């Protein structure tokens, strides 16, 4: 046992000898402004996170997460059982090869096959989990434990300070078991060795099974403990439900779930009505009255950003408008009134005219909105968007300068002229605020309306606070990298979502999948649903714990970005303006986003999910670029106002 006690002392000194570097590595705190990545898993370091670097201060030639530094040098893996795998170091990034499991580049340190003729290579993270088979070389109170079948374990009655290979904690009280092979450092608490194979928790319907390794899928998708919400580490035991992919740390398995505490004034997401719940709340915070008292039903009012007068109407008028709408809508938003300000649906209801007889109240049975007084002009606004203040003194949540911002609008007659939002980086042709002094800062009105603190159904135990991400992290909703983006973050764990995902609608719809409507936003689709998930739109494999739109009864799932007009790339773009294009076609053409494959009748190229000009009467189509763009520059296109 002397060798292991020496290792314990060495660990106390925060020093390790790693084969990849000539000097010992010491545990250091990584600078929060650092852009360094781990040479083992290629993941970034959060501000204040510890990592192993050279103790002789010769630079970050090798930089490793604690977990990656402790990974075994040699292993056998179930996906490549014929050969031993050994950690290998690629000194140049150009030498890096793709992981044979996930097909991404495997990092500077990865496991490679010891056979010279074999090119099998895997990430350190992908190599860990239940598929790993470690390479192995009278009465002493020894036992055989299923977590370590290759060697016997020796019982130690006296207390020792060590890091338990089961639960990952360090404690100096209680008995333990250690491996009888002096070359093996396996060491676990006695209480961990005696854990029940199955337990039941109050917050889950199924029993949880003890697993001695985190399954590879949990590691690939960065699954979290359902109690503390921290990411599961590769080498420690867990309790999990194989049916639902519900998993908890050993140290959390017997703790109660965190209580859900919510402040009355904090906005709850996801929201269904952007106009009333999000923008309406923002307008009221600016001291503006959004009630209809100052407006008269069916009376025309001037509006700065539209060349026609606008009229206050009630939801009872929607049924009449819907009957008149008979053109095919390729934007996937038919039978919806889309607000030209925030580019989200105006949630009108089918109501009788008597329920909307009074304009000075907004009941559950009646919904008021603004529309163009010219019936042929499809310009609509939520009341909240109509009442947006024309100027903000500042917007400190998103803009670093104490400058005022002016309300501006995209050009309805030139809807292809978009601006990029400085908060979420998506484009819009609706209403936005622009800085009066900076030439670069614009912000979509939805992002401008986002509060500093929110509650989200995906993380119900704690509130999420808005900040700008200055280190490498990944969104728990979409798995995208977040460096330099605005995010909502939990102060008690490392749960993070970007502003764009935080604002995703609670449900969405699609003409192609209309029998499944509405498709609900789900934050964890694994309940009672084992196995892999594939997007029914793009057919790519999905992270089961990422957010998706789903019909559970039909077992269909979709990336949020695959509904490009409602929750994807074009979510803030309004289509539908009609044009006459001289010399191109005899009928008016509509600026549309086509979600079906179509051939341009000018250049004869095939296009899919792209903008263009379309005739619903005879299916004539002109792609936007290059054919439509050329006609715009030549002045051959005229909007029907």
SVG drawing of the C-alpha trace seen along z (x, -y; Angstrom):
<svg xmlns="http://www.w3.org/2000/svg" viewBox="-73 -60 84 80">
<polyline fill="none" stroke="black" stroke-width="0.4" points="0.0,0.0 3.0,-2.4 2.9,-3.1 -0.7,-4.2 -0.1,-6.3 2.7,-8.1 0.3,-8.6 -2.1,-10.1 0.5,-12.6 1.4,-13.4 -2.3,-14.1 -2.4,-16.3 0.4,-18.4 -1.7,-18.7 1.0,-17.1 0.7,-14.3 3.2,-12.7 1.6,-12.4 3.2,-10.5 2.5,-13.3 4.9,-15.8 8.5,-15.8 7.7,-17.6 5.1,-16.9 1.8,-18.6 0.3,-20.6 -3.3,-21.7 -3.9,-25.3 -6.8,-27.7 -7.4,-28.6 -7.7,-32.3 -11.4,-33.2 -10.3,-35.2 -8.4,-32.2 -9.3,-30.6 -7.3,-27.4 -8.8,-24.0 -8.1,-20.6 -5.7,-18.5 -7.6,-15.4 -11.3,-16.1 -10.9,-19.4 -13.4,-21.0 -13.0,-24.5 -12.4,-25.7 -14.9,-27.7 -13.7,-30.7 -12.1,-29.6 -12.1,-25.9 -9.0,-23.9 -6.8,-22.0 -3.4,-20.3 -0.5,-22.3 3.3,-22.1 4.6,-22.6 7.8,-24.0 5.9,-26.9 7.1,-26.1 3.7,-27.2 0.5,-25.4 2.2,-22.8 -0.1,-20.3 -3.3,-21.4 -5.8,-18.8 -9.0,-18.7 -8.7,-16.7 -10.8,-13.9 -8.8,-13.7 -5.5,-13.7 -6.7,-10.7 -7.8,-8.7 -6.1,-5.3 -3.1,-5.2 -4.1,-1.8 -7.6,-0.3 -9.5,2.3 -12.8,1.1 -15.9,3.1 -16.0,1.4 -12.4,2.6 -11.8,5.6 -9.2,7.2 -6.4,4.7 -5.3,2.7 -5.8,-1.1 -3.1,-3.4 -3.2,-7.2 -1.3,-9.0 -0.2,-12.6 -0.5,-14.5 1.9,-17.4 0.5,-19.3 -3.2,-20.0 -2.8,-19.0 -2.1,-15.5 -5.4,-15.0 -7.7,-12.3 -11.4,-11.8 -12.9,-9.7 -14.2,-6.4 -17.2,-6.6 -18.5,-10.2 -16.7,-11.2 -15.4,-14.5 -11.7,-15.3 -10.3,-13.4 -8.1,-16.1 -4.3,-16.2 -4.5,-13.3 -6.7,-10.4 -6.7,-6.6 -5.1,-4.9 -4.8,-1.3 -1.4,0.4 -1.5,2.3 0.5,0.5 -1.9,1.6 -5.0,0.3 -6.3,-3.3 -8.9,-3.0 -8.9,-6.2 -11.3,-7.5 -11.8,-10.6 -10.9,-10.2 -14.6,-11.0 -16.0,-8.6 -13.7,-5.8 -14.9,-6.0 -18.1,-4.4 -19.6,-1.0 -17.9,0.2 -14.4,-0.2 -12.6,3.0 -9.5,2.1 -6.3,3.7 -5.0,6.1 -1.7,7.3 -6.1,17.3 -7.9,14.7 -6.9,11.1 -10.5,10.0 -10.6,9.7 -13.7,9.6 -14.6,9.8 -16.7,6.7 -18.5,6.5 -17.2,3.0 -13.6,4.3 -13.8,7.9 -10.1,8.2 -8.7,8.0 -9.7,8.7 -10.2,5.8 -8.6,5.6 -10.7,4.3 -9.0,1.4 -10.5,0.8 -8.6,-2.4 -9.5,-5.7 -7.5,-7.0 -7.8,-10.2 -8.3,-9.3 -10.5,-10.1 -13.2,-7.4 -13.4,-5.8 -17.1,-5.2 -18.6,-8.5 -15.6,-10.8 -15.6,-12.4 -12.7,-12.7 -13.4,-11.9 -11.1,-10.8 -13.6,-8.8 -14.8,-5.2 -13.4,-2.0 -12.6,-1.4 -11.6,1.2 -8.5,1.0 -7.1,3.2 -4.8,6.0 -2.6,5.4 0.0,2.8 0.1,1.6 -3.6,0.8 -4.9,-2.3 -8.6,-1.3 -10.0,-2.5 -13.6,-2.9 -15.4,-3.6 -16.9,-0.6 -20.3,-2.3 -20.1,-2.6 -19.1,1.0 -22.2,1.9 -24.7,-0.1 -27.9,1.5 -28.2,2.5 -31.6,0.7 -33.2,-2.2 -36.4,-4.2 -36.7,-8.0 -39.8,-10.0 -39.3,-12.2 -39.1,-9.3 -41.7,-6.6 -39.2,-3.9 -36.5,-2.2 -32.9,-3.3 -30.1,-0.8 -26.5,-1.1 -24.0,-1.5 -20.3,-1.4 -19.6,-3.5 -21.5,-6.3 -23.0,-5.0 -21.2,-6.5 -24.3,-8.2 -24.5,-10.2 -20.9,-11.4 -21.3,-12.3 -24.4,-14.4 -23.1,-15.8 -26.0,-14.4 -26.6,-16.1 -27.4,-14.8 -31.1,-15.3 -30.6,-16.5 -27.7,-18.9 -27.8,-19.5 -24.1,-19.2 -22.6,-17.3 -21.9,-13.6 -18.2,-12.6 -17.0,-9.7 -15.3,-7.4 -17.7,-7.6 -20.7,-5.4 -24.3,-6.6 -27.8,-5.5 -29.9,-5.7 -33.1,-4.7 -32.3,-2.8 -35.9,-3.5 -35.8,-7.3 -32.1,-8.1 -32.7,-9.7 -29.4,-9.7 -28.0,-10.9 -24.7,-11.0 -24.1,-8.5 -23.7,-11.5 -27.0,-12.9 -29.0,-9.7 -30.3,-9.8 -30.9,-13.6 -34.3,-15.1 -34.8,-17.2 -34.3,-20.9 -37.6,-22.7 -39.1,-24.9 -39.1,-28.5 -40.4,-31.2 -40.7,-34.9 -44.1,-36.4 -42.5,-39.2 -40.2,-37.0 -41.3,-36.1 -41.8,-32.4 -40.7,-30.8 -41.5,-29.4 -44.3,-31.8 -47.2,-31.4 -48.1,-35.0 -45.0,-37.0 -47.0,-40.2 -48.8,-40.2 -46.6,-38.3 -43.1,-39.5 -43.4,-42.7 -46.4,-43.9 -44.6,-43.5 -41.6,-45.4 -43.8,-48.3 -45.4,-48.5 -42.0,-48.5 -41.3,-51.6 -44.4,-53.3 -46.6,-53.0 -50.3,-52.1 -51.0,-49.3 -54.8,-49.3 -57.1,-50.2 -58.8,-53.1 -57.1,-55.8 -58.1,-53.9 -61.5,-53.6 -62.6,-50.4 -62.5,-50.5 -61.1,-54.1 -58.0,-54.8 -54.7,-56.0 -51.4,-57.1 -48.3,-55.0 -44.8,-56.1 -43.5,-52.9 -46.4,-52.2 -47.5,-54.2 -51.2,-53.5 -53.3,-54.2 -53.8,-51.4 -57.1,-50.4 -57.9,-48.8 -59.8,-45.6 -61.0,-42.7 -60.5,-39.0 -64.0,-38.5 -62.8,-40.0 -60.3,-37.2 -62.8,-34.6 -63.9,-37.0 -60.3,-37.5 -59.5,-33.8 -62.3,-33.1 -60.8,-35.6 -57.3,-34.0 -57.3,-31.3 -53.7,-31.4 -51.2,-28.6 -48.9,-29.8 -45.4,-28.3 -44.1,-30.0 -45.8,-27.4 -47.8,-30.0 -51.2,-29.9 -54.3,-30.8 -52.1,-32.9 -51.9,-36.7 -48.2,-37.5 -47.2,-40.7 -45.0,-42.9 -43.3,-44.1 -42.1,-41.0 -42.8,-38.5 -44.8,-36.2 -48.5,-35.1 -51.3,-37.3 -53.2,-34.8 -56.7,-35.7 -59.6,-33.4 -62.9,-32.5 -65.3,-34.8 -68.7,-36.3 -68.9,-40.0 -70.9,-40.6 -68.0,-39.4 -65.8,-42.2 -68.3,-45.0 -66.3,-47.0 -62.9,-48.3 -61.8,-49.4 -61.2,-45.9 -59.4,-42.9 -61.2,-39.8 -60.1,-36.2 -62.7,-35.9 -61.6,-38.9 -58.2,-39.9 -57.4,-43.3 -54.8,-44.1 -53.9,-46.7 -54.2,-46.1 -53.8,-48.1 -56.9,-50.1 -56.4,-48.9 -57.8,-45.3 -55.5,-44.2 -52.5,-45.2 -51.5,-42.5 -49.9,-44.6 -50.6,-43.6 -49.3,-44.6 -49.9,-43.4 -51.2,-46.3 -48.0,-46.0 -45.8,-46.4 -47.9,-49.4 -47.3,-51.0 -43.5,-50.4 -41.7,-53.6 -40.1,-55.4 -36.9,-55.9 -35.1,-54.2 -32.7,-56.2 -30.4,-53.1 -30.5,-49.3 -27.9,-48.3 -28.8,-44.6 -27.5,-44.2 -25.6,-47.4 -22.3,-48.3 -22.7,-52.0 -25.0,-54.4 -26.5,-55.5 -30.1,-56.1 -31.8,-53.8 -34.4,-54.7 -37.2,-52.4 -36.8,-51.5 -38.6,-49.2 -37.6,-47.0 -38.9,-48.1 -42.1,-46.3 -41.8,-46.9 -38.2,-45.5 -38.5,-42.7 -35.2,-41.1 -33.3,-43.9 -32.6,-42.4 -30.7,-43.6 -28.7,-41.4 -29.8,-41.4 -26.9,-42.3 -28.3,-40.1 -29.1,-36.8 -27.4,-37.2 -30.5,-36.3 -31.8,-38.5 -35.1,-40.4 -37.1,-42.6 -39.5,-43.7 -39.2,-46.4 -35.9,-46.9 -34.0,-49.4 -30.8,-51.0 -28.2,-52.9 -28.1,-56.7 -24.3,-56.8 -22.9,-53.4 -23.2,-52.4 -23.1,-48.7 -25.7,-48.0 -29.2,-46.9 -31.5,-44.8 -34.8,-43.0 -37.7,-44.1 -38.2,-40.6 -34.6,-40.5 -34.9,-44.1 -37.9,-43.0 -36.1,-40.1 -35.8,-40.6 -32.7,-40.4 -34.0,-37.3 -36.3,-34.6 -37.7,-31.2 -37.7,-28.5 -39.6,-25.2 -36.4,-23.4 -34.7,-24.4 -37.5,-24.9 -35.6,-24.9 -33.6,-28.1 -33.9,-31.4 -31.7,-32.2 -29.7,-35.4 -28.8,-37.2 -25.1,-37.8 -22.6,-37.9 -20.6,-34.7 -16.9,-35.4 -15.6,-31.9 -16.2,-28.7 -19.5,-27.0 -22.3,-25.1 -26.0,-25.8 -28.0,-23.1 -30.9,-23.6 -29.2,-23.4 -25.6,-22.2 -24.1,-25.2 -20.9,-27.0 -21.7,-30.2 -18.5,-32.3 -19.3,-36.0 -23.1,-35.5 -25.8,-36.6 -26.9,-33.8 -29.2,-33.0 -27.2,-31.1 -28.1,-29.4 -26.2,-30.8 -26.2,-27.4 -25.1,-25.1 -23.6,-25.4 -27.0,-25.3 -26.9,-27.7 -29.2,-28.6 -28.6,-31.3 -31.1,-34.2 -32.4,-32.8 -33.3,-29.4 -34.7,-30.9 -37.2,-32.7 -38.3,-29.7 -42.1,-29.4 -43.9,-26.9 -45.3,-25.1 -45.0,-25.3 -46.8,-24.1 -46.1,-23.0 -48.3,-22.4 -46.4,-19.2 -47.0,-17.8 -50.4,-19.5 -52.1,-16.3 -49.7,-16.4 -50.4,-20.0 -49.5,-21.5 -45.9,-20.2 -44.8,-21.0 -41.4,-22.2 -39.8,-19.5 -36.7,-19.9 -36.2,-16.2 -37.9,-13.7 -36.5,-10.6 -39.3,-9.9 -40.7,-6.4 -38.9,-6.7 -35.6,-4.7 -33.4,-4.6 -32.1,-7.1 -33.9,-10.1 -33.8,-11.2 -35.2,-14.5 -38.1,-13.7 -37.3,-16.7 -33.5,-16.5 -33.2,-12.8 -30.1,-13.5 -29.5,-11.9 -30.6,-14.1 -29.3,-14.7 -32.1,-13.1 -31.6,-15.8 -31.6,-18.8 -34.7,-20.8 -37.0,-19.6 -40.5,-19.9 -42.3,-16.7 -45.5,-14.8 -45.2,-12.1 -48.3,-10.1 -46.9,-9.8 -43.2,-9.5 -42.0,-12.2 -39.3,-14.8 -37.8,-17.8 -34.8,-20.1 -36.1,-23.6 -34.1,-25.0 -35.7,-22.6 -38.9,-24.7 -37.1,-27.5 -40.0,-30.1 -41.3,-29.6 -38.3,-28.7 -35.3,-28.5 -33.2,-30.8 -36.2,-32.7 -38.2,-33.0 -37.9,-36.8 -38.5,-37.3 -41.9,-38.1 -42.7,-37.0 -45.8,-37.6 -45.3,-40.9 -46.6,-40.9 -44.7,-42.3 -45.0,-42.9 -41.8,-41.9 -41.6,-43.5 -41.0,-41.1 -40.9,-38.0 -44.4,-36.9 -48.0,-37.9 -49.3,-37.5 -48.2,-39.1 -45.4,-37.2 -45.1,-36.8 -41.9,-37.0 -41.9,-33.6 -39.8,-31.1 -40.2,-27.8 -40.1,-24.7 -40.4,-22.3 -37.8,-21.7 -38.5,-23.9 -36.8,-24.8 -36.3,-28.4 -38.0,-29.1 -35.3,-31.6 -31.9,-29.9 -33.3,-26.4 -31.5,-25.7 -33.2,-23.6 -33.8,-25.3 -34.9,-24.2 -35.7,-26.2 -34.7,-29.4 -36.3,-32.8 -37.8,-33.6 -40.8,-35.0 -43.6,-32.6 -46.9,-32.7 -49.6,-30.6 -51.8,-30.6 -49.5,-28.8 -46.6,-27.7 -44.1,-30.0 -41.0,-30.6 -37.9,-33.0 -35.1,-32.3 -34.0,-35.3 -30.3,-35.0 -29.2,-35.5 -32.3,-35.9 -34.5,-38.0 -31.6,-40.1 -30.6,-41.0 -34.1,-42.3 -34.1,-44.3 -30.9,-46.0 -32.2,-46.6 -35.3,-48.3 -37.7,-45.7 -39.6,-44.9 -42.4,-46.9 -44.2,-46.3 -48.0,-46.1 -48.8,-48.6"/>
</svg>
